[in-house]
Amino acid sequence: MDSMDDDDDSNDGNLPNAKVLTRKTISEWCQLVSKEPKAPALRNLLNAFRDACRYGVHSDGPLMQRFQSARVFYQIIMFVLSESDNIFRALLEIQDDVNKGKIMNLRNSKKWLTVDSLIKSYLSSSLDLLSQLTDNKILAFVLTRLRVSVVLFSAYPSTSSRLVKILFRLWASGDRSLSLSAFLMIREVASLLPDCLDHCLTKSYNTYLASTNLVNDRNTKHIYFLMDCLVELYSLDVQKSYERAIISVEQLNAILRQASKTKEKEDLRKIDNWQYISCVNLWVRFLCCHYKDYNLHPLFSQVLQVIRGVAHLFPGTRYLPLRLKLVQMLNELSTCSQMFYPIPSLLFDCLELREVSQKEQTQRTKINFSSLLKVPKNLLKSRDFQEECILSAIQILSAHFAQWSYHVSFPEVATIPLVLLKRLHEQTTVESLRRPIKRLIDQVTENKDFIERKREVVSFSPNDKASVDSFLQEEKVSRTASFTRFYASVAENRQPKWRKTL
C-alpha cells in the first residue's frame, strides 16, 4: 500500500487545481475500500477526510471548493469514522481486545510500517474535527466512533496528549450527552493507556473543582454528574486514588484547623465555598463506593473529622443549607459503614424557627437549598425559607431513622430526637408545616413501639453481636415495616431537590 505523508500536499484541497470530490467519486472509493482495504482508494479517502476535518477552519477559503456539496462532506466523515477502526485492525490483523503492549510490539513490524502514516493521519484528523465542530450531537457521534480506536493512540504520545486535552474540555461542557460521551472515552484512555492514568486522575480532579467554582440552580445536576464520573474514574485504581484522597483530605483538614484557630473571615471563606464542600463530598462518595471492599479507615476517619469540624464552625440558621449537606454526607457514611452517628443533634441546633406573620405567609420567594451554602439575610424571615428548613430536615431525619428502623437499639436512637421533634412541632405556627412534622413523630413513635414489642420476646444480650445483627432480619429483607413505606414516600416527594444534590 502507498504510504501517506501528513505534509504531502499533492492532493491537498488548498491547491487551486485540486480535484472536486463528488458523491459518485466518494461512493466508488467507499465500495473499493469495503471490498479490499489495501486498495489505493483508502489513501484517497483519508486525504479527503483530512481536508474535511479542516473544513471548519477554511470554510471561506479554497478548501471549501474541495467538496461538491455539504452532503459529500458528511458522506466522507461518516464513512471514515464508521469504518476506519475495522479497516486498520484487519490490516494489522489484531483483535478487539488488543492492548497497548501488543500495539507497541507491532510498531517495528512490516505490517505496521505499511499503515503507520494512515493511522496517524486518521487520528490527527479526527482531533482536528473535534476541535472545529460546534454541534454537540455530531461531537458525541465522533467521540463514540473514535472511542473504539483509543488503543491506537498509544503509538503516538503527542497525539494522545492532545486527545486528553480535548476530552476534558468536552467533559466539562454542560451538555449531558456530550459530557457522557467524552467521559466514556476518558475512562477508555485511562484503562487502555496506563501511562495516561495519573494524568487523567489529576486532570479530572482539577476540572471537577473548577466546575464547582460557581454553583447555581442550573448546573447542580451537571456537577453531580461530574462527581459521579470522577468517582468511577478513581475506581479504576482504588489504591492509587486512595493515596491521592489522603493528600487532598489532609489539605482540607489543614485549612479547617487554621480557620478554627483564627476565626478570621479570610480563613473561613476558604471553607465556606463550593470547591471545599464539593471536595469533601467527592471523597464521601468515593468512600461509600469502596469502604466495604478496601481498607479505607484512615481516609474515613479524616473525612469524618472534616465534616464534624465544618459543621461546628458554621452554626446558626443562616448556614442551615451547609449543615444539611454535611448531615447528608454523614448519613451516607453511616450507611456504608453501618456506624451510628448522632445526626439529629447537628440538625436541631440550627433549626431556630420563629413565628411567621400573615404578611410573610403570603410573600413567596423561591429557595433551593441544593444551590446554597448560606441563606441571604433578607430570606431568613420568609415563609419559603421556613418551609424548606422543615421539609429538608424531615427528609434527612427520615433517612437516618430508616437506616436504623429494624435495629434492636432503635428506641434509644429515637428517644432524644422525638423530644426535639415535639418541641419543633410546638414552635411551628404554620399548619401546613406542622402536619409533616406530626406525621414523622407518629411514624417514629410507631416504629419505636414496634421494636420494643419485638425486643420483649428475645432473650439475647446486647453484647451478642451475632444475635443483634440478625434481629428482625426477615422483616428487614422484606422491607414491610410501616416506616420503610413512609420513608419511600418522603424520598419520592423530595427527590427533585435532594436526590442528587451536593
N, C-alpha and C positions, 0 to 999 in steps of 0.2 A: 504493500500500500504506500502511496506517496506520503511523505511527511508534510507536516503543516507548520509553518513558522508564523507566530503571532505578529511578527513585524513585516511579514510579506504582504506588500500592497498590490500584488499582481492582479488580484481580483477584488480589490477594495472599492467600496462604493464611493469613496472620496474622489476617485478619478472620474473626470468628465465622461470618458468613454466606457465606463463600467456597464456591463450588461444589465438591462432591466429585467427583473425577475417577475415572471407571470405565474398564474395559478397552474397552468399546464406544465411549465418547467419544474416547479416545486413538486407537483404530483408525480411527475416522472422520476425525479430524484428519490422521492419517498418510496416509490414502488421498487426501484433498483436496490436501495439500501435494505428494504424489508426482505428481499429475496437473497441478497448477497451483501452482508455487512462490510466485506472487504472492497466493495466497489468504489471507484473514484468519486462516485456521487456523494459518499459520506463527507469527504473533504469539502465538496461544493456546498453541501447543506450546512456544515459547521462554519464555513466562511460567511454564508448568508445569515446564519444565526448570530454570528459575531456582529455583523452590520446591523441586524435587527435590534440587538441589545444596546447598540449605540444610538439607536434611532431617537431616543428621548432627548439626547444631548444635542443632536444635529437636526432637529426637526425642521429647521428653517434653511438648512444647507443642502448641498448636492446629494448627501446620503439619502434624503427623503425620496429622491428620484430613483433610488435603487430598487424600490418595490412598486409594482404596478398599482397596488391599492392597499388599504389597511387590512383587507381580508387576506392578502398574500402575507403580509407582516405576521398576522396571528396564526396563519397556517404553518409558517416556519417555526414560530415559537412553540406551538402546541406539539408538533411532531417531534422536534428535537428534545423537548423536556420530557415527553412521554416515553420516548424510545431509546434515548442515549444510554441510560444505565444498562439496559438489557443488551444493547449492542456491544458496549465495552466489555461487559462480563463474558459475552460469547467470544469476543476476540481474544480475551485474556484467559479464557477457559477457567473462570473462577465461579464459586457458588455464592448464594445469597448470604451465607454465614461467614464469609471471609473476614479476617481481622487485619489489624494494622501490620502485624508481624509477617503475614503472608504477602501483603502488598509490598512491604519493604524488601522481602526476599525476591520479589519479581522485578524489582527496579532495574536490575542489570541483565535481565533476560532479553532475548531477541524479540519475544512477543511484546514485551513492554516498550522497548525502544521503538517498535513499529507504530504504536498508538500513543506514545507519551505526549507528543505535541498536540494531538487531537483531544486527549483528556484534559490537558491543561487549558487549552483554548475553551473547551466546553465549560469547565468550572469557572474560569475567569469571566467569560462572557455572561454566565448566569448571575454572577455577583454584580456585574455592570447593570444587568437588568433589574436586580433588586434595588440597586442604588438610584435608579431612574424612575421606577414605577411609583404611582401615587394611588392607584386603585387598590383598596385593601383586599378585595376578593381575588384579584389577579395575583397580588403579592402572596396571599395564603396558598394559592394554587402552585405558584413557583416553589415556595418552601416545601410543600408536600411532595412535589416531584423531585426536588433536589435532595430531600432527606434520605432517599434510598441510596444516594451516592456519597454519603458522608465519609465512608471509609476511604474513598479515592482521594479525599483531601489530605490524607496522611502523607502522601507523596510530595506535597507542596506546602511546606511550613508557612511561607509568607502568605499564600492564598488562604490557608486555614485561619491565620490571624485576622485577615480581612473579613472572612466569613463570620467569625465570632463577634467582631465589632458590629457588623450589620445586624446580626441576630439579636443582640441585646438592645439595639436601638428599636427594632421592631417589637420585641417583647415588652418594652416599656410603653409602647403606644396604648392608647385607651381602647382600641378595637379588640373585642374579646376573641373573635375568630382568628384574627391576625396574631394576637399575642399568644394564643394557644399553639398555632402552627409554628411560630418562632420558638416557643419553649420546647416543643417536641423535638425540634431539630437541635436545640441546645443540649437537651438530655442525650440525644443520639451522639453528638460530638463528644460530650463528657464520657460517655460509655465506651465508644469505639476508639477514641483517641486519648489514651491515658495521659499523655503529655499535656493535654488541654484541661484536665480536670481541675487542677489548682487554679488555673486562670479563670475557668468558668465559675468556680465557687466564689472567688474574690469579686469577679465582675457582677455576678448575680446579687451578691450581698450589697455591694455599693449601689447597684441600680435600684434595688428594693428600698434602701434607705433614702436615696434621692427622690424616689416617688412618694415617700411619706412626708416629705418636707412640708407639703400643704395638703391637708385633708379637708374635704367638704362632702356635701350630700351626693355629689355626682361621681366621686371617684373612690368611695369607700369599698364598693364591691370589687373594683379593679385591684385595689391594694390588697384586699383579702386574697384575691386570685394570685397575685404575685407572691404572696407569702406561702400559699399552698404549693406553688411551683418551686419555690426556694427550698421548702422542706423536702419535697420529692427529690430535688437535685442533691441535697445534702445526704439523702438516704442512700445514694449510690456508694458512699464510703462513710459509714457511720463513725468509725474510729477517727478518721481524718477530720470529719466535720465536728466531732466531739472536741477535739483539740482546739479548733477554731472557736467553738462556742465558749469554751472555758476562758479563752483570752478575751472574747467580747464581753462576757458577763463580769469578768474581773474589772474591766474598764467601767462598766455600768456601776459596779459596787464602789469603785474609787470616786466616781462622780457623786454618788449618793453620800458617801462618807464626808466628802468635802462640803456638800450642801447642808448636811445635818450638823456639821461642826460650825459653819459660819452663819447660816440662815440668811446669807446675802442674796439679794434679788438676782444678781447675775448668775450665781451658782444654782439657785432654784430654777431659773429659766432653762438650764441645761437638762433638767429632769421634766419640767412641766412643758414638754413639747412632744410632737408626734413621732419624731425619729427615735427618741429614747423609749417611749412606750411601745412603739411598733417593734423595736429591737427586743424588748422583754417578751412581747407576745410571740415573736418568732421562735425564741428558744423554748417557750412554753409548749408551742405546737410540736417542736422537734422532740421534746421530752415525752409528750403524750404519744407520739408515734413509736418511740423506741425504748421507753423505760422498762417495759416488761421483758424485752429480749436482750438488753445490754446493761452493763454495769455503769449507769449514768448518775449514781447517787451524789458524787461531788458536785456535778453540774446542777442537779435537782436542788441541793441544799443552798447553793449560791443564788439560784433564781428565786427560791422561796424567800431568802433573806432580802433580796432586792424588792420584791413585791410588798412584803410587810413594811420595809423601810419607807418606800414611797407612799404607802397608804397612810402611815402615821405622820409623814412630813407635810401632807396636804389635808388637814382636817377641814370640817365645815361644809355647809350645804352647797356652797358655790362650786366645790370640787367634787360634787356627787357623781358627775359623768365619769371622771377619772377613777373614783373609788369603785364604781360599778364595774368598770373594765378590769380593775385589779382583782375584785372579788370573783368575776367571771373566770379569770385565769386560775385563781385558787380552786374554784370548782373543778376545772379541767384537770389540774394537777392532783386533786383529791381523787377524782375518778380513775385516773390512770395508775395511781399508786395505792389506792384503797387505804389511804391515810386520812384521818379526820382532822379538819381544821375548823376553829370556831368562826366560821364565816359570818353568821348573823351579827356578831358584835361589831364587825367592820362596816356593816350597813347602817345599823340603828344609831350609831353615834354621830352620823351626819344627816339623819332624817329629822331635821328640825322644822316641822310644819307649823304654819301659822294660819289663823282664820282668814279666809278669802272673802273680801267684801262682795256685795252684789254687783258693783261695777266691774270688779276684777273677774267675776264669774262670767260676765258676758263678753269680755275682751278676749279674743282668741289670737294666739301667736304660735305659729308652728315651731316646735322644738324637736330636734332629732339628736338624741344623746350619742348616736353612733359616730357623729362627726364633731363632737365636742369633748374637750377635756375640762373646760371651766365655763360655767354659765355666766353670760353677761349680767351685770348688776341690775339692769333695767328689766330683766326677765324673772328675777328671783321671786317677785310678788305675783307672778301671773298664775292664773288657773291652770294653764297648759303645763307649766313647769311642775306644779304640784302633782298633776295627773301623771306626767311622765315619771316623776320620782316614785310614786306609789306602784304603778304598773311594772316598772323596771325592777323595783325591789321585790315585788311578788314573783316575778318570773325567775329571778336568781335564787330567791329563797326556796321556791318550789323545786328548782333543780337540785339544790342542796338537800332538801328533805327527801326528794325522790331517790337520791343515791343511797340513803340510809333507811329507806322506808321499810325494808324487810330485815333490818339488822336487829339483833336482840337488845341493843342499847338505845333504840330509837326513843323510848320515853325520856331517857336522860338527855339525849340530843335535843329534844323538842321542848323541854321544860322552860328554860330561860327564854328562848325565842317566843314561846307562847305568851309569856308575861309581857314581853316587849311589843308583840303584835297587838295584844289587847289594849295596851297603852296608846299605841299608834291609832288604833280604831277609835278610841275616845277623843284623841286630839284632832282627828279629821272631821271637818264640818261639812264637806260636800258629800251628799248622799250617794252620788254615783261612784265615788271613790271608797266610801265606807263598805259598799257591797262586796267588792273583790277582796278586801281585807278580811271581812267577816267570813267569806267563803273559804279563804285559806286557813283561818283559825279553825273553822269547823272540820276541814279535811285533815289538818294536822292532829286535832284532838281525836277524831275518829280513828286515825291510824295508830295513834298512841294507845288508845283503849284496845285496839285490835292486837297489838304486840303484847300488851300486858296480859291479855287473856291467854294468848299462846304461851307466854312465859310461865303461867301458873301450872301448866301441865307438863313441864320439863323439869328434870332434876339435875342437870349438869351444872358444874361450877363455871363462873365467868372466866376462870383460868384455863378451862378446857377448850383450847383454840379450835380443835377439830370439830367439836360439837357446836361451838359458836358459829363457825364458818358454814356449817350445814343447816343451821337454823332456818326454817321456812324455805328450804332450797326448792321444793316443788312449786310453792307459790311464786317464788322469785323467777323461776324459769317460765311459768305460765303467764306471769305478769297480770294477774287477775285482780289484784288489790285495788280498792277504790282510789287510793292516792295515785297509783300509776296512771289510771284513766284521767284523773284530774290534771296531773302534770302534762300529759299529752295534749290536752285541750288548751292549757295555758301556753305551752310552747308553740302550738299551731297558730294561736291568735297573735302571738308576739313575733312570729317568725320573720316577717318582712324587715323588722328593725333590729332583731337581736341574733338571729341565727348565724349571720355572717358579718359580725361587726368586729372592730379592732379592740 
